[in-house]
Amino acid sequence: MSAELLSVAEMAAADQAAIAAGIAGESLMERAGAAVADAVRHNYPHGAVLVLCGPGNNGGDGFVAARLLQAAGWPVRLVLLGERTALKGDAALMAARWDGPVLLPHEADCAASDVIVDALFGAGLSKAIEGPAAELVQAANASGKPIVAVDLPSGVSGDDGLPRGAAIKADRSVTFFRLKPGHLLLPGRLLCGPVALADIGIPSDVLAAIAPKQWRNEPEIWRKLLPVPKLDGHKYARGHVLVRAGAQLGAARLAGRAALRSGAGLCTLAVPHVALSQAITPDALMRTEAEGLSGWVAAMRDARRNVFLLGPGSGVSELTRQCALAALRQRRSVVLDADALSAFEGKGEALFNEIRSASVLTPHDGEFSRLFPDLAKQPDKLARCRAAAQRSGAVIVLKGADTVVAAPDGRAVINDNAPPDLATAGSGDVLAGICAGLLAQSMPAFEAACAAVWMHGAAAQEVGPGLIADDLPEALRPVLRRLRG
């Protein structure tokens, strides 16, 4: 599955570019409808199919699917929302090729079918579904029958995954050429079910002119930049992460272990005097006493310590805020997580004004709202993460089941490999540590953040049920082994 994600406007541009290159729109629609028919035939027992068609090209795809399923011997009923005479272009052409009856919405009887094909509205729906269309959506959902959505479930935006009024809850979806952000962002991902990506004949070279700046987070985006130890290298060549710890070392220790497991040559915890007696594992994780701001500044003087990580277990305080600012003024790479973000509540500009070098901020939604209270009101997760990256000058990792990583230049990825088991204490500390470890090895900030998020999810899959955060650093070993091929 190709990694580029296309907005609704970009997908329309891809369609038009293919047609301009001599590929008939009729051919694209035939192939799209065939892919939908194949999804029905290959995933469900032979039975009665109800195809719900809308007034646009999505409905045209539905007419094709209905015709092909009928030709394959499946009993098919077709419902059209709107007048047949109002159909235009390729949709009208495909409707003319359908020789069966066209039912009205009130004749749908969704419960009488074995499978429903949702071809009502495509990804570009700009207003809420209302009236007879909403009643049809509600009837389909209430039927309990499996629903195959064409492109996206009707009512779900392709750009942000948010429902516009009533929305179909599909059993599976079939989309074309490239996925859209709405396939991966919540709640769209939940409403889509598994998504099949069909090749309908649009050549990949149309992407050059479109130049999309968002991707599904996959290794093909960043694998070539993933650090690999060199035969003639040494530990300092692999970087040295300095983690500011609080009085309790648990969170900082998790982050430090993850930094080492992700390849950093060294990792040192800067700990206050009260924590010096606490045990630290593994033995490779070093520590140095750093009391207060002066101690932290002293710990940063070693120029070989090229990445600073603050936040895990630091405490939300003026001291944490001053230590973060001091780290940023060193003009080395900085990762800020957890308490180091919350400490800037209401003082975000003071933080952003100091960001001059490769920096990564890793907020969850609550921390994001403290740093960017106005942007937090934006329902589109991809848009608000991009806006935060541009404002702050940092790479933003907006965590969640649909983590978004955005760079100040507008590049962004959406991650979808994280299992729900990752929602556990300490998981975010490990993610911050992985990111710091990759930065320490000179991986660019955006790619390091993307790789860290993906590796974090892959490690969680490696562990499986019963996962606790302590398991994750160890699970990075097989993940890295596979990445390195």
C-alpha positions in Angstrom: 0.0 0.0 0.0 1.6 3.3 -1.1 2.3 5.8 1.7 1.0 9.0 0.2 -2.3 10.3 1.6 -4.3 12.5 -0.7 -6.7 15.2 0.5 -10.1 15.3 -1.3 -8.9 18.1 -3.5 -5.7 16.2 -4.3 -7.6 13.1 -5.2 -9.8 15.1 -7.6 -6.7 16.5 -9.1 -5.3 13.0 -9.6 -8.5 11.9 -11.4 -8.4 14.9 -13.7 -4.7 14.4 -14.4 -5.4 10.8 -15.4 -8.2 11.9 -17.7 -6.1 14.6 -19.2 -3.5 11.9 -19.9 -6.0 10.1 -22.0 -7.5 7.6 -19.5 -11.3 7.8 -19.9 -13.3 8.7 -16.8 -15.7 5.9 -17.8 -12.7 3.4 -17.5 -11.8 4.7 -14.0 -15.4 4.3 -12.9 -15.7 0.8 -14.3 -12.6 -0.3 -12.5 -13.8 1.3 -9.2 -17.1 -0.4 -9.4 -15.4 -3.7 -10.2 -13.2 -3.4 -7.2 -16.3 -2.9 -5.0 -18.1 -5.9 -6.6 -15.0 -8.0 -6.0 -14.9 -6.9 -2.3 -18.5 -8.2 -1.9 -17.9 -11.5 -3.8 -14.6 -12.3 -2.0 -15.7 -11.4 1.6 -19.3 -12.5 2.0 -21.4 -15.6 1.2 -23.5 -15.5 -1.9 -26.7 -13.6 -1.0 -29.0 -10.7 -1.6 -27.2 -7.3 -2.2 -28.7 -3.9 -1.7 -26.8 -1.1 -3.5 -27.5 2.4 -2.2 -26.5 4.9 -4.9 -26.2 8.7 -4.5 -26.5 11.5 -7.1 -22.8 11.8 -7.9 -19.8 9.7 -9.1 -20.0 7.6 -5.9 -23.4 6.6 -7.1 -21.9 5.8 -10.5 -19.5 3.4 -8.9 -22.5 1.8 -7.2 -24.3 1.3 -10.5 -21.2 -0.5 -11.9 -20.9 -2.7 -8.8 -24.6 -3.6 -9.0 -24.4 -4.6 -12.7 -21.3 -6.7 -12.2 -22.7 -8.5 -9.1 -26.0 -9.2 -11.0 -24.0 -10.6 -13.9 -22.2 -12.9 -11.5 -25.5 -14.3 -10.3 -26.0 -12.3 -7.1 -29.6 -11.1 -6.4 -29.3 -7.3 -6.5 -31.6 -4.4 -5.6 -30.6 -0.8 -6.3 -31.9 2.3 -4.6 -31.2 5.8 -6.0 -31.2 8.9 -3.9 -32.6 11.6 -6.2 -33.8 11.5 -9.8 -32.2 9.3 -12.4 -32.5 12.1 -14.9 -30.4 14.3 -12.7 -27.3 12.1 -13.0 -24.5 13.6 -15.1 -21.4 12.5 -16.9 -20.0 9.1 -16.2 -22.5 8.4 -13.5 -25.4 8.9 -16.0 -23.6 6.6 -18.4 -23.3 3.8 -15.8 -26.9 4.2 -14.7 -27.9 3.7 -18.4 -26.1 0.4 -18.4 -28.1 -0.9 -15.4 -31.1 -2.8 -16.7 -32.7 -3.6 -13.4 -35.3 -1.6 -11.5 -34.3 1.6 -9.6 -36.0 1.8 -6.3 -36.9 4.9 -4.2 -35.3 5.4 -0.8 -38.5 4.4 1.1 -38.4 1.1 -0.7 -34.9 0.2 0.5 -35.8 -2.4 3.1 -32.2 -2.8 4.3 -33.0 -5.7 6.7 -34.1 -7.8 3.7 -30.6 -7.9 2.3 -27.5 -9.9 3.2 -25.0 -7.2 2.2 -25.4 -3.5 1.7 -23.2 -1.4 -0.6 -22.9 2.2 0.5 -22.4 4.3 -2.7 -24.4 7.3 -1.5 -21.7 10.0 -1.0 -17.9 10.1 -1.5 -15.1 11.6 0.6 -15.8 15.2 -0.4 -19.1 15.6 1.2 -19.1 19.2 2.5 -22.4 19.4 4.4 -24.2 17.3 6.9 -26.4 14.4 5.7 -30.0 15.3 6.4 -33.6 14.3 5.4 -34.2 11.2 3.3 -30.4 10.6 3.0 -30.0 10.6 6.8 -33.0 8.2 7.1 -31.4 5.8 4.6 -28.1 6.0 6.5 -29.8 5.3 9.8 -31.8 2.4 8.3 -28.6 0.8 6.9 -26.8 1.1 10.2 -29.9 -0.3 12.1 -30.2 -3.3 9.9 -27.2 -5.0 11.4 -26.2 -6.1 7.9 -22.5 -5.8 6.8 -22.0 -2.7 4.8 -19.3 -2.2 2.1 -18.5 1.5 1.7 -17.4 3.0 -1.6 -14.4 5.3 -1.0 -15.4 6.3 2.5 -18.6 5.6 4.6 -21.2 8.2 3.6 -21.1 11.1 5.9 -17.4 10.8 6.8 -15.0 13.5 5.6 -12.0 12.3 3.6 -9.8 15.2 4.9 -10.3 14.8 8.7 -12.2 11.6 9.4 -15.0 13.5 11.1 -18.7 12.7 10.5 -20.9 15.3 8.9 -24.3 14.6 10.5 -25.4 11.0 10.0 -22.7 8.6 8.9 -22.5 5.0 7.8 -20.7 2.5 10.0 -19.1 0.2 7.4 -17.9 -3.3 7.8 -15.2 -2.6 5.3 -14.4 0.1 2.7 -12.9 0.1 -0.8 -11.0 3.2 -1.9 -9.0 4.0 -5.0 -5.4 5.0 -6.0 -4.4 6.4 -2.6 -5.8 6.5 0.9 -7.1 9.8 2.4 -6.4 11.2 5.9 -10.0 10.4 6.8 -9.3 6.7 6.4 -6.7 6.8 9.3 -7.9 9.6 11.6 -10.4 8.8 14.3 -13.3 8.4 14.2 -13.1 7.8 10.5 -10.9 4.8 10.9 -13.4 3.1 13.2 -16.3 3.9 10.7 -14.4 2.5 7.7 -13.4 -0.9 8.9 -10.6 -2.5 7.0 -9.8 -0.5 3.9 -8.9 -2.1 0.5 -6.9 0.1 -1.8 -7.8 -0.6 -5.5 -5.7 0.2 -8.6 -8.1 1.7 -11.0 -5.6 2.8 -13.6 -4.4 6.2 -12.4 -0.7 6.4 -13.0 1.6 7.1 -10.0 3.4 9.8 -11.9 0.4 12.2 -11.5 1.7 12.6 -7.9 4.7 14.7 -9.0 2.5 17.7 -9.9 0.2 17.2 -6.9 3.2 16.9 -4.4 1.2 15.7 -1.4 2.7 16.5 2.0 1.1 13.9 4.1 1.7 10.2 4.3 0.7 7.1 6.2 3.6 6.5 8.6 5.5 3.6 7.0 9.2 2.7 7.0 9.5 3.5 3.3 9.3 7.2 4.3 12.3 7.2 6.7 14.1 3.8 6.5 17.0 5.2 4.4 17.8 7.7 7.2 17.5 5.2 10.0 20.9 5.1 11.8 23.0 1.9 11.4 26.2 1.5 13.5 29.4 1.6 11.4 32.2 -0.9 11.6 34.7 1.8 12.4 32.4 3.7 14.7 32.5 4.2 18.5 29.9 5.0 21.2 30.3 8.7 21.0 29.7 8.6 17.3 26.3 7.2 18.1 25.4 10.1 20.3 24.9 10.8 24.0 21.4 11.5 25.4 21.1 13.4 28.7 17.8 13.0 30.5 16.7 15.3 33.2 15.1 13.2 36.0 13.0 14.1 39.0 13.0 12.8 42.5 11.4 9.5 41.3 13.5 7.9 38.5 10.9 5.5 37.0 9.8 7.6 34.1 13.3 8.9 33.3 14.7 5.4 33.5 12.1 4.1 30.9 13.1 7.0 28.6 16.8 6.3 29.0 16.5 2.6 28.4 14.5 3.3 25.2 17.2 5.8 24.1 19.9 3.1 24.4 17.8 0.4 22.8 17.1 2.7 19.8 20.8 3.0 19.2 22.2 5.9 21.2 25.8 5.2 22.2 25.4 6.6 25.7 22.6 7.8 28.0 23.0 9.6 31.3 20.3 10.5 33.8 20.8 13.9 35.4 19.3 13.3 38.9 18.8 15.5 42.0 20.8 14.5 45.1 17.7 12.9 46.8 17.5 10.3 44.0 21.2 9.3 43.9 20.6 6.3 46.1 17.8 4.9 43.9 18.8 1.8 41.9 19.1 2.2 38.1 18.9 -0.6 35.5 20.3 -1.5 33.1 23.9 -1.0 34.2 24.6 0.7 30.9 22.3 3.6 31.9 24.6 6.2 33.7 23.7 9.0 36.0 25.2 12.2 37.2 24.1 14.5 40.1 22.4 17.6 38.9 20.9 19.7 41.7 18.6 22.5 40.6 19.1 24.7 37.5 22.8 25.2 38.1 23.4 21.4 38.3 21.4 20.9 35.0 23.4 23.6 33.3 26.6 22.0 34.5 25.5 18.6 33.2 24.9 20.1 29.7 28.4 21.5 29.4 29.8 18.3 28.1 29.5 18.9 24.3 29.3 15.2 23.6 25.9 15.2 25.2 24.1 16.1 22.0 20.5 15.5 22.8 18.6 16.7 25.9 15.3 15.0 27.0 13.1 16.7 29.6 9.7 15.9 31.0 9.5 12.3 32.1 9.0 12.5 35.9 10.4 16.0 36.0 7.4 17.6 37.8 5.4 20.6 36.6 7.3 23.5 38.1 9.1 26.7 37.5 12.4 24.7 37.8 11.3 22.4 35.0 10.4 25.3 32.8 13.8 27.0 33.4 15.7 23.8 32.7 13.8 23.4 29.4 14.6 26.9 28.3 18.3 26.4 29.3 18.4 23.2 27.2 17.0 25.0 24.2 19.5 27.8 24.5 22.3 25.2 24.0 21.2 24.9 20.4 21.4 21.2 20.5 18.6 18.7 19.8 15.9 18.7 22.5 12.9 16.5 23.2 10.2 17.8 25.5 7.5 15.5 26.9 5.0 15.3 29.7 5.8 17.7 32.6 8.2 19.8 30.4 5.2 20.7 28.2 2.6 21.2 31.0 5.1 23.5 32.7 4.6 26.0 29.9 0.8 26.2 30.3 -0.1 29.8 29.4 3.5 30.5 28.6 3.8 28.8 25.2 5.4 31.8 23.5 8.3 31.8 25.9 9.0 28.2 24.8 8.5 28.8 21.1 10.8 31.8 21.1 13.7 29.6 22.2 13.3 26.9 19.6 16.1 27.3 17.1 17.5 23.8 16.6 16.1 20.4 16.0 13.4 20.1 18.6 10.5 17.6 19.1 7.5 18.2 21.3 5.4 15.1 22.2 2.1 16.2 23.7 -1.1 14.1 24.2 -4.3 16.1 23.7 -4.3 17.5 27.3 -0.8 18.8 27.0 -1.5 20.1 23.6 -4.4 22.2 24.9 -2.1 23.7 27.5 0.4 24.8 24.9 -2.0 25.7 22.1 -5.4 26.5 23.7 -6.7 28.1 20.6 -5.6 25.4 18.2 -7.0 22.7 20.5 -10.5 23.8 19.5 -9.8 22.9 15.9 -11.5 19.5 15.4 -9.3 18.5 12.5 -6.3 16.7 14.2 -4.1 16.9 11.1 -4.7 20.6 10.7 -4.2 21.5 14.3 -0.9 19.5 14.5 0.4 21.2 11.4 -0.5 24.7 12.7 1.2 23.9 16.1 4.4 22.8 14.3 4.4 26.0 12.2 3.8 28.2 15.2 6.3 26.6 17.5 9.1 25.8 15.0 9.3 22.3 16.4 8.3 18.9 15.2 5.0 18.1 16.9 4.0 14.5 17.9 0.3 14.7 18.7 -0.2 11.4 20.4 -3.2 9.1 20.4 -4.5 6.0 18.6 -4.1 8.1 15.4 -0.8 9.9 16.3 0.0 12.7 13.9 3.6 13.9 13.4 4.0 17.3 11.7 7.0 19.4 10.8 7.1 23.2 10.6 7.3 23.0 6.8 3.9 21.3 6.5 5.0 17.7 6.1 2.9 15.3 8.2 2.3 11.6 8.8 -0.6 9.8 10.4 0.3 6.6 12.3 -2.0 3.6 12.5 0.1 0.7 13.8 -0.3 1.3 17.5 -2.4 -1.3 19.3 -4.7 -0.2 22.2 -2.4 -2.0 24.7 -0.1 1.1 24.4 -2.5 3.1 26.5 -0.6 2.4 29.7 1.5 4.3 32.2 5.0 5.0 31.0 4.4 4.4 27.3 4.9 8.0 26.4 8.2 8.1 28.3 9.4 5.2 26.1 8.4 7.0 22.9 10.2 10.2 24.0 13.3 8.1 24.7 13.2 6.4 21.3 13.0 9.7 19.6 15.9 11.1 21.6 18.0 8.0 20.8 17.4 8.5 17.0 18.2 12.2 17.2 21.4 11.4 19.1 22.5 9.4 16.0 21.9 12.5 13.8 18.6 11.4 12.3 16.7 14.5 11.1 14.0 15.6 13.6 10.9 14.9 11.5 12.1 11.5 10.3 13.3 10.6 13.8 9.9 11.4 15.2 8.1 9.4 12.5 10.4 6.4 13.0 10.1 6.6 16.8 6.3 6.6 16.6 6.2 3.6 14.2 8.8 1.6 16.2 6.9 2.3 19.4 3.8 0.8 17.8 5.7 -2.1 16.3 7.3 -2.9 19.7 3.9 -2.9 21.3 2.7 -5.4 18.6 5.7 -7.5 19.4 4.8 -7.7 23.1 1.1 -8.2 22.6 -1.6 -8.5 25.4 -0.4 -7.8 28.9 2.0 -5.1 27.8 3.5 -2.7 30.3 5.8 0.1 29.4 8.9 -1.8 30.8 8.4 -4.3 28.0 8.8 -1.8 25.2 12.6 -1.1 25.2 13.4 -4.8 25.0 10.9 -5.3 22.2 12.7 -2.8 20.1 15.4 -5.4 19.4 13.4 -7.6 16.9 11.8 -4.4 15.4 15.3 -3.0 14.6 16.5 -6.3 13.3 13.6 -6.4 10.8 14.1 -2.7 9.8 17.7 -3.3 9.1 16.8 -6.2 6.9 
